[in-house]
Amino acid sequence: GKATITIGISDQISKIKNLHAGEIVKDLAKEINGGGGGQAFFATAGGSNVKGIDKVLERATSFIK
């Protein structure tokens, strides 16, 4: 009954694309009524709104492009 998000980014991609997994996961966790954080290359979040996972996946693609 709980949702979990895990993000992993290679060090090289994190630096080249100026991406921070901890910041991304914190932002996406809002969709699952949760919170989280982590390092530039790895982060996790958890929340209570399992139905928000679809929105998380939809929004996550914007960081990949």
C-alpha positions as a Markdown table, in Angstrom:
| # | Residue | x | y | z |
|---|---|---|---|---|
| 1 | Gly | 0.0 | 0.0 | 0.0 |
| 2 | Lys | 3.0 | 2.4 | -0.3 |
| 3 | Ala | 4.9 | 3.8 | -3.2 |
| 4 | Thr | 8.7 | 3.9 | -3.6 |
| 5 | Ile | 10.8 | 5.8 | -6.1 |
| 6 | Thr | 14.5 | 5.1 | -6.7 |
| 7 | Ile | 16.7 | 7.1 | -9.0 |
| 8 | Gly | 20.2 | 6.2 | -10.1 |
| 9 | Ile | 22.3 | 8.4 | -12.4 |
| 10 | Ser | 25.8 | 7.8 | -13.4 |
| 11 | Asp | 28.4 | 10.3 | -12.0 |
| 12 | Gln | 29.3 | 11.3 | -15.5 |
| 13 | Ile | 25.8 | 11.9 | -16.7 |
| 14 | Ser | 25.0 | 13.7 | -13.5 |
| 15 | Lys | 27.8 | 16.2 | -14.1 |
| 16 | Ile | 27.3 | 16.6 | -17.9 |
| 17 | Lys | 23.6 | 17.1 | -17.7 |
| 18 | Asn | 23.7 | 18.9 | -14.3 |
| 19 | Leu | 21.2 | 16.4 | -12.8 |
| 20 | His | 20.9 | 15.7 | -9.1 |
| 21 | Ala | 19.0 | 12.5 | -8.2 |
| 22 | Gly | 18.2 | 13.8 | -4.7 |
| 23 | Glu | 16.6 | 17.0 | -6.0 |
| 24 | Ile | 14.7 | 15.1 | -8.7 |
| 25 | Val | 13.3 | 12.4 | -6.3 |
| 26 | Lys | 12.3 | 15.1 | -3.8 |
| 27 | Asp | 10.3 | 16.8 | -6.5 |
| 28 | Leu | 8.7 | 13.6 | -7.8 |
| 29 | Ala | 7.8 | 12.4 | -4.3 |
| 30 | Lys | 5.2 | 15.1 | -4.1 |
| 31 | Glu | 3.1 | 13.1 | -6.5 |
| 32 | Ile | 3.0 | 10.1 | -4.1 |
| 33 | Asn | 2.4 | 12.3 | -1.0 |
| 34 | Gly | 5.9 | 11.6 | 0.3 |
| 35 | Gly | 9.4 | 12.8 | 0.6 |
| 36 | Gly | 12.9 | 11.6 | 0.0 |
| 37 | Gly | 16.3 | 12.7 | -1.0 |
| 38 | Gly | 19.8 | 11.5 | -1.6 |
| 39 | Gln | 23.0 | 12.1 | -3.4 |
| 40 | Ala | 23.7 | 13.5 | -6.9 |
| 41 | Phe | 23.9 | 10.0 | -8.3 |
| 42 | Phe | 21.4 | 8.0 | -6.1 |
| 43 | Ala | 18.2 | 8.8 | -4.2 |
| 44 | Thr | 15.0 | 7.2 | -2.9 |
| 45 | Ala | 11.6 | 8.4 | -1.8 |
| 46 | Gly | 8.5 | 6.8 | -0.3 |
| 47 | Gly | 4.9 | 7.9 | 0.0 |
| 48 | Ser | 1.4 | 6.8 | 0.7 |
| 49 | Asn | -0.3 | 7.6 | -2.7 |
| 50 | Val | 0.3 | 4.6 | -4.9 |
| 51 | Lys | -2.0 | 6.1 | -7.5 |
| 52 | Gly | 0.6 | 8.9 | -8.0 |
| 53 | Ile | 3.1 | 6.5 | -9.6 |
| 54 | Asp | 1.7 | 7.0 | -13.1 |
| 55 | Lys | 2.2 | 10.8 | -12.7 |
| 56 | Val | 5.7 | 10.2 | -11.4 |
| 57 | Leu | 6.6 | 8.1 | -14.4 |
| 58 | Glu | 5.1 | 10.7 | -16.8 |
| 59 | Arg | 7.0 | 13.5 | -15.1 |
| 60 | Ala | 10.3 | 11.5 | -14.9 |
| 61 | Thr | 10.6 | 11.3 | -18.6 |
| 62 | Ser | 11.0 | 15.1 | -18.8 |
| 63 | Phe | 14.3 | 14.8 | -16.8 |
| 64 | Ile | 15.6 | 12.2 | -19.3 |
| 65 | Lys | 15.0 | 14.2 | -22.4 |
